[in-house]
């Protein structure tokens, strides 16, 4: 069973157990991808204030999302109905569906007061030392710089041909096999939108530690933990209105959000949490 199928099944289970809020607001940006500005994200907010994000910089595969989905028409919809878009066959449907899944997950976490660790950095709790070889699924330039400052070589697997390069201590390649020799790996949550996550994690099985990071990784983490991912670094939206305003001004997410980390060693499991919530409702 794929991660996408498992994640959808989890959300369906939650929906069957508890009453989920409807959709209050949807924000879909018209991305202007540029190296000198922060990445852009779409947002789905529920009536209880919980919100989920999706990475909106995948490029051509997301073109036309605002034409396909009119945001006003989505207001008042049941959260589970939007989440089911994640079962779609293209990046556009999966983008909006994952944002709804993230919002549902954050709603449940808030209702149960799930304790998460605040992210101290952007590494998802991953510590590096000399002798490590860091692999990245997706290019995080600031993290590459941090690793190189520690003397740690970095191999990055990308999907964009124009990013290919090789220089001292850094290799950016289109070949996923290149990360097989990395002992620590950071994977971008965008792999859940472009549906490459199962394939990419298949190349990470020999690594000591694998973490997934990104605002799009704010969902129930069970399918990742079941596959050996040690931690998931997601994003909690503290102020959806401020997050949208900041995106519209090209300022990134900033203080409207808070990064957090969920560890596989400490997470009780969504089904168990959901049963607890159902009993107390």
N, C-alpha and C positions, 0 to 999 in steps of 0.2 A: 504494500500500500504506500502511495506517495505521501510526502509531507503535506501537500496541498489537500489531498483527500482526508488525511487524519485531522488536519486543522479544521476543515469544514465539518467533519463529524463531531468534533469537540464542541464547536459552536452550536450545532444542532442539538446536542445533548443539553447544553446550557439553556437553550431556548425552550426545551421541553420541560426543564426543571423549574425555571423561574421566569417571572414576567420581565421582559426586557423593555427599556424605554424606546420610544420612537425617535425618529430623526428630527432634530431641531434646525440644523443648518448644514450646508455642504459648501465647501470652497474648492473650486477647481481653477488653478492658475493657468495662465497662458505662458509657459516657460520661455525665458530668454536665457539660454545657456551661455555662460561666459566665464572664463577662468578668473576674472577679477571680481566676481560677486559670489555670494553665498548660494548654496543649492536651494531649490524651491520645493515646496511640499504642498500637496492638497490635504484637505481636512474634512472629516465627518464628525459632527458634534451631535450628541444625543440629548434628549430632554433633561436628563439628570446632570448635564454639564460635562460628562465624560466625552473625550474626543480622541480620535485616532488619525494618524497621518499616513500619507503615501509619498514616496520619492517621485518627483515629477520631472526628473532630468534624464530619463532613459533615451530621449531623442525621438526619432521618427516613429518608433513603435507606439508612442503615446499620442501622436498627432491625431487631432479630431476628437479628443475626449470631451471637450466642452460642447461640441456639436452633438455628440451622441447622448450625453447626459445633461439635461437642463436642470440646474440646481434647484430652481423653484419647484419643479415637479417632484423632486425627491423629498422635500420637506413634508413631514408627517408620515412618511413611509415607515414600516416596521424595520427595525435594525437588521433583523435576520434576513429580510428580503434583499437588502443591499449587500449584506455579507455573502449571500449566495452568488453574487456576481464573480466572486473569487474562483468559482468553478468554470469560468469562461475560458475560451480558447485563445484569447489575445491579451496583451499587456494592458490595454485600456480597461477591459472589464476587471482584470485581476487587480489593477491599481485601486479602483474605487472599492472593490470587495474587500481588499486587505485593510483599507482604512476603516471600514465598518467593523471588521473583525477586531482591529486594534481598539476601536472605541468600545465595543462590547467587553473586551478583555479588561480595559481600564475601568469600566463601570463595575464589573464584578470585583476587581481588586479593591476598589474604593469602598464598596459595600461591605467587604470582609475585612477591611483595614489590613490588607496584606503588607507585611513589612518587606521593603526592598532596601538594598544598599545604595546610597548615593554614589554615583560614578565619580571617582576622584580625578579621572582623566578620560581620554577618548579611546583607551585601549581595551575597554570591556573587562577590566580587572586583570589583564594579562601582564605579567612582569617579564622583562627581558634582561638578559645578561650576556656577557661575552661567551661565545661558544654556541649561542642560539642561531638559528636561521629562521627568520620570520617570513611566512608566506601570507599573501593577501589576495583574497578573491574580491577584486575591485580596488581601484587605486585611491588611497587616502594619503595625499602628499604630505600633510602635516605629520602623520604617523610614520611615514617613510623617513622624514627628517629626524624624528625622535629616535628611531631605531639606528640610523646611521650615526647619530651623535654618541650612541653607546657602543659603536663598533660592530653592530649586528647587521649582517647582510640581509637583503630583502629581495624576495621574488614576488612579483605582482602578476596575477592573471587578469587580463582585461578582455573586453569584447570589441574595443574600438581600435582598428588598425593604425590610426594616426598616432596612437600613444606608445607604440612599440619603441623600446630603446634598451640599450645596454651600456652601462657605465660602471665604474668601479663601485662595487658593493650593491648595485641596484640593477635588476633585470625586470623589464616589463614585457610580457609575452602574451600571445593569444593561445598558447598551448597549456591546457589545464594540468597536463602531466608534470609540468615543471614544479608544482608545489609538493610533489610526493616526497621530496627530500627535506622539506621544511619541518622542523620539530614543533613550531608554534604557528598557529594560523588564525588570522582575523578574516571573517567572511562578512561581506556586506549583505544587509537585509534586502537589497534590490534583487537578489537572486530569487526571492519569493514572488516577485512581480514578473520577472522574465522567465520564470519556471525552470531555472537551471539549478535550483538548490540541491535536489537529490543527486544530480550528476556531479556537482562540484564537491559535495560532502563525500562522495565516493572516492575522490582523490585525496582525502584528508585522513584516511583511516589509520595511517602510520604515525600521525602527529601525536605528540605528548598532550597538547592542549589545543582545543579549537574553541573560539568564541565567535558569536555573531553580534554585530553592532549596527546601530542606525535607528532613526526615528520610526522607520517602517517595521522594526522588530519589537513592537510593543504588544504582542499577542500572547495567547496562552502558549508557553514554551515546551509543552510536553513532547511533541514530535521531535524537536531538536535534542532534548535531553535523552530521549530514547535512542538516539543515534550517536551518542557520545559527546555532543557539544557540552562543554563545561559550564558556560555562562552565556546569557543573552543580555545585551545592553540595549534597553529601550528608552523611550522618552514619554514622560508624563506631561500632558498639556495642562498647565496651571490656569491659563487665561486664553480661551479660544479666540475671543475678540481681538486681544492684543497680538496673538500669533498670526491671525489673518492680516491685521493692519501692518505688522512688520513685514510679512511676505509681500504685500502690495507695494511697500516702499523699498523692497529689495534689501532689507536688513537682516534676512535670516530669521531664525526663531527666537534667539536671544533669551531674555529673562522670562518670556511667556511660557517656557518649558523647563523641565528638569530631567536630566539624564539619570537613569537608575540601572542597577544590575540585579538580575535574578540568577541564582546559582542552582545548578542541578542537584547539588548536595543538600540544599536547604528547602527546595520547593516541594510542597506536600502533594501536588498533583491536582489538575483542574477538576477531575471527576469528584475527588474527595472534597475539594473546596466547594464545589457546586452543591453536593449533597448536604453539606453543612448549611449553606445559604438557604436551600430549599426547606430544611427543617426549621429554620428560624423565621421564615417568611410568613 
